[in-house]
Amino acid sequence: MLLLCLRLDGHRLLQLYEICMINRESMYQSLKSELVNVHQKTLTISNYVTFLHEIQRYIPLTRTISQPASLSLLSSTV
């Protein structure tokens, strides 16, 4: 997973996490395919689930998956 996330800043990493949470199975297949095609590496389901678990620790408790990052930022500044 790290190879796929090297160029992502915090906001983009958060967006990736949100997309993964909305549709876990299809994102696993997409990320797995990209990792094989670009880096000739295999993404195991355990690595994918570990990624989701580890990044979840850094997601603010007030965030919901249905609330895009841009809306969360706007509501906190108003």
Secondary structure, 3 states (H helix, E strand, C coil): CHHHHCCCCHHHHHHHHHHHHHCHHHHHHHHHHHHHHHHCCCCCHHHHHHHHHHHHCCCCCCCCCCCCHHHHHHHHHC
